[in-house]
Amino acid sequence: MGLIRWLLLALALLPFAEIAVFIAVATTIGAFQAFVLLGALCLLGVLLMRHFGLAQLGRMRLHAADGGFQTISIAEGSMAPFVAALLLAIPGFITDAVAALIFAALLLRRLGFLGGTILASPSSAARATRHNDDGIVDLAPDQWHVEPQPRLDNPDDQDRRAGP
C-alpha cells in the first residue's frame, strides 16, 4: 500500500481511535473531568491557533511584500506551532498528544537540545551549503571535487589526417 493510502486509512480510523481513547480516559478520571479536560485543551488550541495564525499571517504578508515565497516549510518552525495549535483545537486526546509532541520538539529545539532531528536545525552538510539570491549554490570544500574531462576527438581532425 502506498503512503497516501496509509494516511487516508489512518485519517478514516482516527475518530474511532479518539473515541476509544476518550472512553479509556473517562473511565480513569471520570466522564465529567474528561469532558472538561477536552474542552480546555480545545479552547487552548483555538487561542494558540489565533496567536500563531496572526503571527504567521504577518510573516506571510512581509514575505509577499518582499517578493513572494520560495517555500512554506513545517520543519523550519514557522508553520509547526500553527499546525500543533490546529491539532490541539481538534477535539481528541490523540491529536492533543501529537500537538504536545510538536510543541515539545519546538521547545527542545529552541533550547538547543535537538541538534540532528527532523524538526531541528539542518545537518552540517546542509548548513555548509549556502544559496544566494542569484541562483548560485556555494558548497563547502568537502562537498565537491574536480572531475577530469575526457579528451574528445574532433571528427574533423580525423578527416584531415586521412587526407584527400
DSSP file (Angstrom, degrees, kcal/mol; ACC not computed):
  #  RESIDUE AA STRUCTURE BP1 BP2  ACC     N-H-->O    O-->H-N    N-H-->O    O-->H-N    TCO  KAPPA ALPHA  PHI   PSI    X-CA   Y-CA   Z-CA
    1    1 A M              0   0    0      0, 0.0     2,-0.0     0, 0.0     0, 0.0   0.000 360.0 360.0 360.0 140.7    0.0    0.0    0.0
    2    2 A G     >  -     0   0    0      1,-0.1     4,-1.9     4,-0.0     5,-0.2  -0.252 360.0-107.5 -75.6 166.9    1.2    3.5   -0.8
    3    3 A L  H  > S+     0   0    0      1,-0.2     4,-2.5     2,-0.2     5,-0.2   0.875 118.4  54.9 -62.5 -39.4    1.9    6.2    1.7
    4    4 A I  H  > S+     0   0    0      1,-0.2     4,-2.5     2,-0.2    -1,-0.2   0.909 107.5  49.5 -62.8 -41.6   -1.2    8.1    0.7
    5    5 A R  H  > S+     0   0    0      2,-0.2     4,-2.4     1,-0.2    -1,-0.2   0.893 110.7  50.2 -65.8 -38.5   -3.5    5.1    1.2
    6    6 A W  H  X S+     0   0    0     -4,-1.9     4,-2.6     2,-0.2    -2,-0.2   0.916 111.5  48.5 -64.3 -42.1   -2.0    4.5    4.7
    7    7 A L  H  X S+     0   0    0     -4,-2.5     4,-2.5     2,-0.2    -2,-0.2   0.908 112.2  48.1 -64.5 -41.6   -2.5    8.2    5.6
    8    8 A L  H  X S+     0   0    0     -4,-2.5     4,-2.2     2,-0.2    -1,-0.2   0.891 112.3  49.6 -65.3 -38.9   -6.1    8.1    4.3
    9    9 A L  H  X S+     0   0    0     -4,-2.4     4,-2.0     2,-0.2    -2,-0.2   0.919 112.0  47.8 -65.5 -43.3   -6.8    4.9    6.3
   10   10 A A  H  X S+     0   0    0     -4,-2.6     4,-1.1     1,-0.2    -2,-0.2   0.901 112.0  50.0 -63.5 -40.4   -5.3    6.4    9.4
   11   11 A L  H  < S+     0   0    0     -4,-2.5    -1,-0.2     1,-0.2    -2,-0.2   0.872 111.0  49.3 -65.9 -36.6   -7.4    9.5    8.9
   12   12 A A  H  < S+     0   0    0     -4,-2.2     4,-0.3     1,-0.2    -1,-0.2   0.846 115.3  43.5 -70.3 -33.3  -10.5    7.4    8.5
   13   13 A L  H  X S+     0   0    0     -4,-2.0     4,-2.2     1,-0.2     3,-0.2   0.582  90.8  88.8 -87.8 -10.4   -9.8    5.4   11.6
   14   14 A L  H  X S+     0   0    0     -4,-1.1     4,-2.9     1,-0.2     5,-0.2   0.890  83.8  52.8 -58.0 -44.3   -8.8    8.4   13.7
   15   15 A P  H  > S+     0   0    0      0, 0.0     4,-2.2     0, 0.0    -1,-0.2   0.905 110.6  48.1 -60.1 -38.7  -12.3    9.2   15.0
   16   16 A F  H  > S+     0   0    0     -4,-0.3     4,-2.2    -3,-0.2    -2,-0.2   0.908 113.3  47.3 -67.0 -40.9  -12.8    5.6   16.2
   17   17 A A  H  X S+     0   0    0     -4,-2.2     4,-2.5     2,-0.2     5,-0.2   0.895 110.8  52.3 -65.8 -39.7   -9.4    5.7   17.9
   18   18 A E  H  X S+     0   0    0     -4,-2.9     4,-2.5    -5,-0.2    75,-0.3   0.900 109.6  49.0 -63.5 -40.1  -10.2    9.0   19.5
   19   19 A I  H  X S+     0   0    0     -4,-2.2     4,-2.4    -5,-0.2    -2,-0.2   0.916 111.5  49.6 -64.8 -42.6  -13.5    7.7   20.9
   20   20 A A  H  X S+     0   0    0     -4,-2.2     4,-2.0     1,-0.2    -2,-0.2   0.912 113.1  46.0 -63.5 -42.0  -11.7    4.6   22.3
   21   21 A V  H  X S+     0   0    0     -4,-2.5     4,-2.7     2,-0.2     5,-0.2   0.894 111.1  53.1 -67.9 -39.1   -9.1    6.8   24.0
   22   22 A F  H  X S+     0   0    0     -4,-2.5     4,-3.0     2,-0.2    -2,-0.2   0.917 109.1  49.1 -61.7 -42.1  -11.8    9.1   25.3
   23   23 A I  H  X S+     0   0    0     -4,-2.4     4,-2.3     2,-0.2    -1,-0.2   0.904 111.6  49.6 -63.5 -40.5  -13.6    6.2   26.9
   24   24 A A  H  X S+     0   0    0     -4,-2.0     4,-1.2     2,-0.2    -2,-0.2   0.918 114.5  44.0 -64.3 -43.2  -10.4    5.0   28.4
   25   25 A V  H  X>S+     0   0    0     -4,-2.7     4,-3.0     2,-0.2     5,-0.5   0.907 112.7  52.5 -67.4 -41.2   -9.6    8.4   29.8
   26   26 A A  H  X5S+     0   0    0     -4,-3.0     4,-1.7     1,-0.2    -2,-0.2   0.871 109.2  48.9 -64.8 -36.9  -13.2    8.9   31.0
   27   27 A T  H  <5S+     0   0    0     -4,-2.3    -1,-0.2    -5,-0.2    -2,-0.2   0.787 115.4  46.3 -72.4 -24.6  -13.2    5.6   32.9
   28   28 A T  H  <5S+     0   0    0     -4,-1.2    -2,-0.2    -5,-0.2    -1,-0.2   0.932 132.4  12.9 -81.6 -48.4   -9.9    6.5   34.5
   29   29 A I  H  <5S-     0   0    0     -4,-3.0     4,-0.2     1,-0.2    -3,-0.2   0.546 116.9 -91.1-108.3  -9.0  -10.6   10.1   35.6
   30   30 A G     X< -     0   0    0     -4,-1.7     4,-2.0    -5,-0.5    -1,-0.2  -0.060  30.3 -96.9 108.0 147.8  -14.4   10.3   35.2
   31   31 A A  H  > S+     0   0    0      2,-0.2     4,-2.4     1,-0.2     5,-0.2   0.906 120.4  49.2 -67.0 -42.8  -16.6   11.4   32.3
   32   32 A F  H  > S+     0   0    0      1,-0.2     4,-2.5     2,-0.2    -1,-0.2   0.931 112.8  47.2 -63.9 -45.2  -17.1   15.0   33.5
   33   33 A Q  H  > S+     0   0    0     -4,-0.2     4,-2.8     1,-0.2    -1,-0.2   0.868 110.9  52.6 -64.6 -35.8  -13.4   15.6   34.1
   34   34 A A  H  X S+     0   0    0     -4,-2.0     4,-2.6     2,-0.2    -1,-0.2   0.916 110.6  47.3 -66.1 -42.2  -12.6   14.1   30.7
   35   35 A F  H  X S+     0   0    0     -4,-2.4     4,-2.6     2,-0.2    -2,-0.2   0.912 113.6  47.9 -64.4 -41.7  -15.1   16.5   29.0
   36   36 A V  H  X S+     0   0    0     -4,-2.5     4,-2.8     2,-0.2    -2,-0.2   0.932 113.1  47.8 -64.1 -45.4  -13.7   19.4   30.9
   37   37 A L  H  X S+     0   0    0     -4,-2.8     4,-2.4     2,-0.2    -2,-0.2   0.922 113.2  48.0 -61.1 -44.4  -10.1   18.5   30.0
   38   38 A L  H  X S+     0   0    0     -4,-2.6     4,-2.1     2,-0.2    -2,-0.2   0.910 113.3  47.8 -63.6 -42.5  -11.0   18.0   26.4
   39   39 A G  H  X S+     0   0    0     -4,-2.6     4,-2.5     2,-0.2    -2,-0.2   0.900 111.7  50.0 -64.7 -41.1  -12.9   21.3   26.3
   40   40 A A  H  X S+     0   0    0     -4,-2.8     4,-2.6     2,-0.2    -2,-0.2   0.905 111.3  48.6 -64.8 -41.1  -10.0   23.2   28.0
   41   41 A L  H  X S+     0   0    0     -4,-2.4     4,-2.3     2,-0.2    -1,-0.2   0.883 111.6  49.7 -67.0 -37.6   -7.5   21.7   25.5
   42   42 A C  H  X S+     0   0    0     -4,-2.1     4,-2.3     2,-0.2    -2,-0.2   0.917 111.7  48.4 -65.3 -42.7   -9.7   22.7   22.6
   43   43 A L  H  X S+     0   0    0     -4,-2.5     4,-2.5     2,-0.2    -2,-0.2   0.917 111.2  50.1 -63.2 -43.1  -10.0   26.2   23.9
   44   44 A L  H  X S+     0   0    0     -4,-2.6     4,-2.7     1,-0.2     5,-0.2   0.906 110.1  51.5 -60.5 -41.3   -6.3   26.4   24.4
   45   45 A G  H  X S+     0   0    0     -4,-2.3     4,-2.7    43,-0.4    44,-0.3   0.898 109.4  49.1 -62.4 -41.5   -5.8   25.2   20.8
   46   46 A V  H  X S+     0   0    0     -4,-2.3     4,-2.3     2,-0.2    -2,-0.2   0.921 112.9  47.3 -64.7 -43.5   -8.1   27.8   19.5
   47   47 A L  H  X S+     0   0    0     -4,-2.5     4,-2.2     2,-0.2    -2,-0.2   0.920 115.3  45.0 -64.4 -43.1   -6.3   30.6   21.4
   48   48 A L  H  X S+     0   0    0     -4,-2.7     4,-3.3     2,-0.2     5,-0.4   0.878 111.6  53.2 -67.7 -36.8   -2.9   29.3   20.3
   49   49 A M  H  X S+     0   0    0     -4,-2.7     4,-2.3    36,-0.3    -2,-0.2   0.895 109.7  48.6 -64.6 -38.7   -4.1   28.9   16.7
   50   50 A R  H  X S+     0   0    0     -4,-2.3     4,-2.1     2,-0.2    -2,-0.2   0.925 115.1  45.1 -65.0 -43.6   -5.3   32.5   16.8
   51   51 A H  H  X S+     0   0    0     -4,-2.2     4,-1.9     2,-0.2    -2,-0.2   0.967 120.6  37.1 -64.8 -53.7   -2.0   33.7   18.2
   52   52 A F  H  X S+     0   0    0     -4,-3.3     4,-2.8     1,-0.2    -1,-0.2   0.822 114.8  56.7 -71.2 -29.8    0.3   31.7   15.9
   53   53 A G  H  X S+     0   0    0     -4,-2.3     4,-2.5    -5,-0.4    -1,-0.2   0.910 108.3  46.2 -67.4 -41.3   -2.1   32.2   13.0
   54   54 A L  H  X S+     0   0    0     -4,-2.1     4,-2.1     2,-0.2    -2,-0.2   0.892 114.2  48.7 -67.2 -38.3   -1.9   36.0   13.3
   55   55 A A  H  X S+     0   0    0     -4,-1.9     4,-2.0     2,-0.2    -2,-0.2   0.922 113.2  47.1 -65.6 -43.0    1.9   35.8   13.6
   56   56 A Q  H  X S+     0   0    0     -4,-2.8     4,-2.5     1,-0.2    -2,-0.2   0.894 110.1  53.2 -65.7 -38.9    2.1   33.5   10.6
   57   57 A L  H  X S+     0   0    0     -4,-2.5     4,-2.3     1,-0.2    -1,-0.2   0.901 108.2  50.7 -61.9 -41.0   -0.2   35.9    8.6
   58   58 A G  H  X S+     0   0    0     -4,-2.1     4,-2.1     2,-0.2    -1,-0.2   0.902 111.0  48.2 -62.9 -41.2    2.1   38.8    9.5
   59   59 A R  H  X S+     0   0    0     -4,-2.0     4,-2.6     2,-0.2    -2,-0.2   0.894 110.7  51.7 -65.5 -38.8    5.2   36.8    8.3
   60   60 A M  H  X S+     0   0    0     -4,-2.5     4,-2.5     1,-0.2    -2,-0.2   0.909 109.7  48.8 -65.2 -40.9    3.4   35.9    5.1
   61   61 A R  H  X S+     0   0    0     -4,-2.3     4,-2.1     2,-0.2    -1,-0.2   0.905 111.2  50.8 -63.2 -40.8    2.5   39.5    4.4
   62   62 A L  H  X S+     0   0    0     -4,-2.1     4,-1.4     2,-0.2    -2,-0.2   0.919 112.4  45.8 -63.1 -44.8    6.1   40.5    5.0
   63   63 A H  H  <>S+     0   0    0     -4,-2.6     5,-2.5     1,-0.2     4,-0.5   0.886 111.4  52.6 -66.1 -38.2    7.4   37.9    2.6
   64   64 A A  H ><5S+     0   0    0     -4,-2.5     3,-0.8     1,-0.2    -1,-0.2   0.881 108.8  50.2 -65.4 -36.7    4.8   38.8    0.0
   65   65 A A  H 3<5S+     0   0    0     -4,-2.1    -1,-0.2     1,-0.2    -2,-0.2   0.807 108.1  54.4 -69.7 -28.6    5.8   42.4    0.2
   66   66 A D  T 3<5S-     0   0    0     -4,-1.4    -1,-0.2    -5,-0.2    -2,-0.2   0.482 138.3 -72.5 -85.2  -2.5    9.5   41.4   -0.3
   67   67 A G  T < 5S-     0   0    0     -3,-0.8    -3,-0.2    -4,-0.5    -2,-0.1   0.506  79.3 -76.8 126.2   6.9    8.8   39.5   -3.4
   68   68 A G      < -     0   0    0     -5,-2.5     2,-0.3    -6,-0.1    -2,-0.1  -0.448  57.6 -55.2 106.8-176.1    7.0   36.3   -2.5
   69   69 A F        -     0   0    0      1,-0.2     3,-0.1    -2,-0.1    -9,-0.0  -0.722  21.0-170.8-105.5 150.4    7.6   32.9   -1.1
   70   70 A Q  S    S-     0   0    0      1,-0.5     2,-0.3    -2,-0.3    -1,-0.2   0.759  77.5 -14.8 -99.7 -47.4   10.0   30.2   -2.1
   71   71 A T        -     0   0    0      2,-0.0     2,-0.5     0, 0.0    -1,-0.5  -0.981  49.2-139.8-148.3 159.2    8.7   27.5    0.2
   72   72 A I        -     0   0    0     -2,-0.3     2,-0.5    -3,-0.1    -3,-0.0  -0.981  32.5-172.0-118.5 114.8    6.5   27.1    3.2
   73   73 A S      > -     0   0    0     -2,-0.5     6,-0.9     1,-0.1     5,-0.5  -0.915  27.4-165.6-117.6 129.3    8.1   24.5    5.5
   74   74 A I  T > 5S+     0   0    0     -2,-0.5     3,-1.3     1,-0.2     6,-0.5   0.865  93.2  58.3 -73.6 -36.3    6.7   22.9    8.6
   75   75 A A  T 3 5S+     0   0    0      1,-0.3    -1,-0.2     2,-0.1    -2,-0.0   0.766  93.2  66.2 -68.0 -25.4   10.1   21.6    9.6
   76   76 A E  T 3 5S-     0   0    0      1,-0.1    -1,-0.3    45,-0.0    -2,-0.2   0.699 111.3-116.8 -71.1 -17.3   11.6   25.1    9.7
   77   77 A G  T < 5S+     0   0    0     -3,-1.3    -3,-0.1    -4,-0.3    -2,-0.1   0.283  90.5 100.7 104.4 -11.6    9.4   26.0   12.6
   78   78 A S  S   <S+     0   0    0     -5,-0.5     4,-0.3     1,-0.2    -4,-0.1   0.883  97.3  26.3 -76.4 -35.6    7.4   28.8   11.1
   79   79 A M  S  > S+     0   0    0     -6,-0.9     4,-2.5     2,-0.1     5,-0.2   0.637 103.8  82.7 -97.4 -17.4    4.3   26.6   10.4
   80   80 A A  H  > S+     0   0    0     -6,-0.5     4,-2.6    -7,-0.3     5,-0.2   0.893  90.0  49.4 -60.2 -44.1    4.9   24.0   13.1
   81   81 A P  H  > S+     0   0    0      0, 0.0     4,-2.4     0, 0.0    -1,-0.2   0.898 112.8  48.4 -63.2 -36.2    3.4   26.0   16.0
   82   82 A F  H  > S+     0   0    0     -4,-0.3     4,-2.4     2,-0.2    -2,-0.2   0.916 112.2  48.2 -67.7 -42.1    0.3   26.7   14.0
   83   83 A V  H  X S+     0   0    0     -4,-2.5     4,-2.4     2,-0.2    -1,-0.2   0.909 112.6  49.2 -63.9 -41.6   -0.1   23.0   13.0
   84   84 A A  H  X S+     0   0    0     -4,-2.6     4,-2.1    -5,-0.2    -2,-0.2   0.909 111.4  49.1 -64.4 -41.2    0.3   22.0   16.6
   85   85 A A  H  X S+     0   0    0     -4,-2.4     4,-1.9    -5,-0.2   -36,-0.3   0.887 110.0  51.9 -65.0 -38.1   -2.3   24.5   17.7
   86   86 A L  H  X S+     0   0    0     -4,-2.4     4,-1.1     2,-0.2    -2,-0.2   0.915 110.2  48.1 -62.9 -43.4   -4.6   23.3   15.0
   87   87 A L  H  < S+     0   0    0     -4,-2.4     3,-0.2     1,-0.2    -2,-0.2   0.867 110.8  51.8 -64.8 -35.4   -4.2   19.7   16.2
   88   88 A L  H  < S+     0   0    0     -4,-2.1   -43,-0.4     1,-0.2    -1,-0.2   0.837 106.1  54.6 -68.8 -32.8   -4.8   20.9   19.8
   89   89 A A  H  < S+     0   0    0     -4,-1.9    -1,-0.2   -44,-0.3    -2,-0.2   0.732  88.7  89.5 -74.5 -22.2   -8.0   22.6   18.7
   90   90 A I  S  < S-     0   0    0     -4,-1.1     2,-0.2    -3,-0.2     6,-0.1  -0.642  92.4-112.4 -75.2 125.9   -9.4   19.4   17.2
   91   91 A P  S    S+     0   0    0      0, 0.0     2,-0.2     0, 0.0    -2,-0.1  -0.409  75.1  82.6 -64.7 126.5  -11.3   17.5   19.9
   92   92 A G  S  > S-     0   0    0     -2,-0.2     4,-1.3    -4,-0.2     5,-0.1  -0.500  71.6-121.9 148.1 144.8   -9.5   14.3   20.9
   93   93 A F  H  > S+     0   0    0    -75,-0.3     4,-1.9     2,-0.2     5,-0.1   0.775 107.7  57.3 -80.2 -26.2   -6.6   13.1   23.1
   94   94 A I  H  > S+     0   0    0      2,-0.2     4,-2.2     1,-0.2     5,-0.2   0.946 109.8  43.9 -69.0 -47.3   -4.6   11.5   20.3
   95   95 A T  H  > S+     0   0    0      1,-0.2     4,-2.3     2,-0.2    -1,-0.2   0.854 112.7  54.0 -65.7 -32.3   -4.4   14.8   18.3
   96   96 A D  H  X S+     0   0    0     -4,-1.3     4,-2.4     2,-0.2    -1,-0.2   0.882 107.4  50.6 -66.5 -37.3   -3.6   16.6   21.6
   97   97 A A  H  X S+     0   0    0     -4,-1.9     4,-2.1     2,-0.2    -2,-0.2   0.901 110.4  48.8 -67.0 -40.2   -0.8   14.2   22.2
   98   98 A V  H  X S+     0   0    0     -4,-2.2     4,-2.1     2,-0.2    -2,-0.2   0.912 111.6  50.1 -64.6 -41.2    0.7   14.8   18.7
   99   99 A A  H  X S+     0   0    0     -4,-2.3     4,-2.7     1,-0.2    -2,-0.2   0.904 109.0  51.8 -62.5 -40.6    0.4   18.5   19.3
  100  100 A A  H  X S+     0   0    0     -4,-2.4     4,-2.5     1,-0.2    -1,-0.2   0.887 108.2  51.8 -63.5 -38.5    2.2   18.2   22.6
  101  101 A L  H  X S+     0   0    0     -4,-2.1     4,-2.4     2,-0.2    -1,-0.2   0.903 110.7  48.0 -64.1 -40.6    5.0   16.3   20.9
  102  102 A I  H  X S+     0   0    0     -4,-2.1     4,-2.4     2,-0.2    -2,-0.2   0.935 113.2  47.0 -65.6 -45.4    5.3   19.0   18.3
  103  103 A F  H  X S+     0   0    0     -4,-2.7     4,-2.4     1,-0.2    -2,-0.2   0.893 112.4  50.7 -63.2 -38.5    5.4   21.7   20.9
  104  104 A A  H  X S+     0   0    0     -4,-2.5     4,-2.8     2,-0.2     5,-0.2   0.912 110.3  49.1 -64.9 -42.1    7.9   19.7   23.0
  105  105 A A  H  X S+     0   0    0     -4,-2.4     4,-2.3     1,-0.2    -2,-0.2   0.899 111.9  49.0 -64.3 -39.4   10.2   19.3   19.9
  106  106 A L  H  X S+     0   0    0     -4,-2.4     4,-2.3     2,-0.2    -2,-0.2   0.897 112.3  48.4 -66.0 -39.3    9.9   23.0   19.2
  107  107 A L  H  X S+     0   0    0     -4,-2.4     4,-2.1     2,-0.2    -2,-0.2   0.923 112.6  47.7 -66.5 -44.0   10.7   23.9   22.8
  108  108 A L  H  X>S+     0   0    0     -4,-2.8     5,-2.9     1,-0.2     4,-0.7   0.886 112.3  50.0 -64.4 -37.7   13.7   21.5   22.9
  109  109 A R  H ><5S+     0   0    0     -4,-2.3     3,-0.7     3,-0.2    -1,-0.2   0.913 109.3  51.3 -65.3 -41.4   14.9   22.9   19.6
  110  110 A R  H 3<5S+     0   0    0     -4,-2.3    -2,-0.2     1,-0.3    -1,-0.2   0.877 111.3  48.1 -62.6 -36.9   14.6   26.4   21.0
  111  111 A L  H 3<5S-     0   0    0     -4,-2.1    -1,-0.3    -5,-0.1    -2,-0.2   0.588 119.6-113.6 -80.0 -10.0   16.6   25.4   24.0
  112  112 A G  T <<5S+     0   0    0     -4,-0.7    -3,-0.2    -3,-0.7    -2,-0.1   0.652  82.1 119.1  91.4  16.8   19.2   23.8   21.7
  113  113 A F      < +     0   0    0     -5,-2.9     2,-0.9     1,-0.2    -4,-0.2   0.694  61.7  66.4 -89.1 -19.0   18.7   20.1   22.7
  114  114 A L        +     0   0    0     -6,-0.6     7,-0.7     1,-0.2    -1,-0.2  -0.824  54.3 153.0-104.9  97.1   17.7   18.8   19.3
  115  115 A G  S    S+     0   0    0     -2,-0.9    -1,-0.2     5,-0.2    -2,-0.1   0.782  72.6  23.6 -94.7 -28.4   20.7   19.1   17.0
  116  116 A G  S    S+     0   0    0      4,-0.1     2,-0.1     7,-0.1    -1,-0.1   0.173  91.8 106.0-129.5  21.8   20.2   16.4   14.4
  117  117 A T  S >  S-     0   0    0      1,-0.1     3,-1.1     5,-0.1    -3,-0.0  -0.434  80.6 -99.2 -98.7 177.0   16.5   15.6   14.2
  118  118 A I  T 3  S+     0   0    0      1,-0.3    -1,-0.1    -2,-0.1    -4,-0.0   0.812 121.9  45.0 -67.9 -31.0   14.0   16.4   11.5
  119  119 A L  T 3  S+     0   0    0    -43,-0.0    -1,-0.3   -42,-0.0    -5,-0.1   0.476 105.8  78.7 -90.0  -0.8   12.5   19.4   13.4
  120  120 A A  S <  S-     0   0    0     -3,-1.1    -5,-0.2     1,-0.2     3,-0.1  -0.170  97.8 -54.3 -95.5-169.2   15.9   20.7   14.4
  121  121 A S  S    S-     0   0    0     -7,-0.7    -1,-0.2     1,-0.1     3,-0.1  -0.227  70.5 -87.4 -64.6 157.0   18.4   22.7   12.5
  122  122 A P        -     0   0    0      0, 0.0    -1,-0.1     0, 0.0    -5,-0.1  -0.124  52.5 -88.1 -63.1 162.7   19.7   21.3    9.2
  123  123 A S     >  -     0   0    0      1,-0.1     4,-2.5    -3,-0.1     5,-0.2  -0.129  41.5-101.4 -66.1 168.4   22.6   18.9    9.1
  124  124 A S  H  > S+     0   0    0      1,-0.2     4,-1.9     2,-0.2     5,-0.1   0.855 123.4  53.4 -63.6 -33.8   26.2   20.2    8.9
  125  125 A A  H  > S+     0   0    0      2,-0.2     4,-0.9     1,-0.2    -1,-0.2   0.908 110.8  46.0 -67.2 -39.9   26.3   19.4    5.2
  126  126 A A  H  4 S+     0   0    0      1,-0.2     3,-0.3     2,-0.2    -2,-0.2   0.858 111.5  52.4 -70.5 -33.7   23.1   21.4    4.6
  127  127 A R  H  < S+     0   0    0     -4,-2.5    -1,-0.2     1,-0.2    -2,-0.2   0.853 105.4  55.0 -68.6 -32.8   24.4   24.3    6.7
  128  128 A A  H  < S+     0   0    0     -4,-1.9     2,-0.5    -5,-0.2    -1,-0.2   0.742  94.0  82.7 -72.1 -21.4   27.7   24.4    4.7
  129  129 A T     <  -     0   0    0     -4,-0.9     2,-0.4    -3,-0.3    10,-0.2  -0.739  66.3-167.9 -86.3 123.8   25.7   24.8    1.6
  130  130 A R  E     -A  138   0A   0      8,-2.3     8,-2.8    -2,-0.5     2,-0.5  -0.938   9.1-151.9-115.5 134.7   24.7   28.4    1.0
  131  131 A H  E     -A  137   0A   0     -2,-0.4     6,-0.2     6,-0.2     2,-0.2  -0.906  12.1-155.7-104.5 127.0   22.1   29.6   -1.5
  132  132 A N    >   -     0   0    0      4,-2.3     3,-1.4    -2,-0.5     0, 0.0  -0.571  27.8-114.5 -95.0 163.7   22.5   33.0   -3.0
  133  133 A D  T 3  S+     0   0    0      1,-0.3    -1,-0.1    -2,-0.2    -2,-0.0   0.736 112.4  64.6 -68.2 -21.5   19.7   35.1   -4.4
  134  134 A D  T 3  S-     0   0    0      2,-0.1    -1,-0.3     1,-0.1     3,-0.1   0.371 120.5-102.5 -86.9   7.4   21.4   34.9   -7.8
  135  135 A G  S <  S+     0   0    0     -3,-1.4     2,-0.4     1,-0.3    -2,-0.1   0.474  78.9 133.3  91.2   1.5   20.9   31.2   -8.1
  136  136 A I        -     0   0    0      2,-0.0    -4,-2.3     1,-0.0     2,-0.6  -0.721  44.1-151.0 -89.9 134.8   24.5   30.2   -7.2
  137  137 A V  E     -A  131   0A   0     -2,-0.4     2,-0.6    -6,-0.2    -6,-0.2  -0.930   6.0-151.7-107.2 120.1   25.0   27.5   -4.7
  138  138 A D  E     -A  130   0A   0     -8,-2.8    -8,-2.3    -2,-0.6     2,-0.3  -0.820  15.4-162.9 -92.8 124.0   28.2   27.7   -2.6
  139  139 A L        -     0   0    0     -2,-0.6   -10,-0.1   -10,-0.2     5,-0.1  -0.766  21.4-111.7-105.7 151.5   29.4   24.3   -1.5
  140  140 A A    >   -     0   0    0     -2,-0.3     3,-2.2   -15,-0.2     4,-0.2  -0.410  38.9-104.5 -71.3 157.4   31.9   23.5    1.3
  141  141 A P  G >  S+     0   0    0      0, 0.0     3,-0.9     0, 0.0    -1,-0.1   0.799 120.6  55.3 -58.0 -29.8   35.2   22.1    0.0
  142  142 A D  G 3  S+     0   0    0      1,-0.2     3,-0.0     3,-0.0   -17,-0.0   0.492  98.4  65.2 -82.2  -0.3   34.3   18.5    1.2
  143  143 A Q  G <  S+     0   0    0     -3,-2.2     2,-0.3   -15,-0.1    -1,-0.2   0.385 105.3  34.3-100.8   2.9   31.1   18.6   -0.9
  144  144 A W    <   -     0   0    0     -3,-0.9     2,-0.3    -4,-0.2    -1,-0.0  -0.977  55.4-174.1-150.5 161.5   32.6   18.8   -4.3
  145  145 A H        -     0   0    0     -2,-0.3     2,-0.4    -3,-0.0    -3,-0.0  -0.973  35.7 -96.8-152.4 161.0   35.6   17.6   -6.4
  146  146 A V        -     0   0    0     -2,-0.3    -2,-0.0     3,-0.0     0, 0.0  -0.660  31.1-148.8 -84.2 129.6   37.0   18.2   -9.8
  147  147 A E        -     0   0    0     -2,-0.4     2,-0.2     1,-0.0    -1,-0.0  -0.851  21.4-120.1 -94.6 128.2   36.1   15.7  -12.5
  148  148 A P        -     0   0    0      0, 0.0    -1,-0.0     0, 0.0     0, 0.0  -0.489  26.2-129.8 -68.0 136.2   38.7   15.2  -15.2
  149  149 A Q        -     0   0    0     -2,-0.2     2,-0.1     1,-0.0     3,-0.0  -0.746  19.9-125.5 -89.4 128.1   37.3   16.0  -18.5
  150  150 A P        -     0   0    0      0, 0.0     2,-0.5     0, 0.0    -1,-0.0  -0.410  26.4-109.5 -70.8 148.2   37.9   13.3  -21.2
  151  151 A R        -     0   0    0     -2,-0.1     2,-0.5     1,-0.0     0, 0.0  -0.666  32.0-150.8 -79.5 124.0   39.6   14.3  -24.4
  152  152 A L        -     0   0    0     -2,-0.5     2,-0.3    -3,-0.0    -1,-0.0  -0.834  11.3-130.2 -98.5 129.2   37.1   14.3  -27.2
  153  153 A D        -     0   0    0     -2,-0.5     3,-0.0     1,-0.1    -1,-0.0  -0.605  19.1-129.0 -77.6 135.9   38.4   13.6  -30.6
  154  154 A N    >>  -     0   0    0     -2,-0.3     4,-1.3     1,-0.2     3,-0.7  -0.748   7.0-147.5 -84.6 122.7   37.3   16.0  -33.2
  155  155 A P  H 3> S+     0   0    0      0, 0.0     4,-1.6     0, 0.0    -1,-0.2   0.805  98.5  60.4 -62.1 -27.2   35.8   14.2  -36.2
  156  156 A D  H 3> S+     0   0    0      1,-0.2     4,-1.7     2,-0.2     5,-0.1   0.874 100.6  54.2 -66.8 -35.5   37.1   17.0  -38.5
  157  157 A D  H <> S+     0   0    0     -3,-0.7     4,-2.0     1,-0.2    -1,-0.2   0.887 106.1  51.9 -64.8 -38.4   40.6   16.3  -37.4
  158  158 A Q  H  X S+     0   0    0     -4,-1.3     4,-1.6     1,-0.2    -1,-0.2   0.880 107.9  52.3 -66.3 -37.1   40.3   12.6  -38.4
  159  159 A D  H  X S+     0   0    0     -4,-1.6     4,-0.8     1,-0.2    -1,-0.2   0.886 110.2  48.1 -66.0 -36.8   39.1   13.6  -41.8
  160  160 A R  H  < S+     0   0    0     -4,-1.7     3,-0.3     1,-0.2    -2,-0.2   0.861 109.5  52.8 -70.8 -35.6   42.1   15.9  -42.3
  161  161 A R  H  < S+     0   0    0     -4,-2.0    -1,-0.2     1,-0.2    -2,-0.2   0.839 103.5  57.6 -70.2 -30.3   44.5   13.2  -41.2
  162  162 A A  H  < S-     0   0    0     -4,-1.6    -1,-0.2    -5,-0.2    -2,-0.2   0.792 102.0-150.0 -70.6 -25.5   43.1   10.8  -43.7
  163  163 A G     <        0   0    0     -4,-0.8    -1,-0.1    -3,-0.3    -2,-0.1  -0.069 360.0 360.0  82.1 174.5   43.9   13.2  -46.5
  164  164 A P              0   0    0      0, 0.0    -1,-0.2     0, 0.0    -4,-0.0   0.480 360.0 360.0 -79.4 360.0   42.2   13.7  -49.8
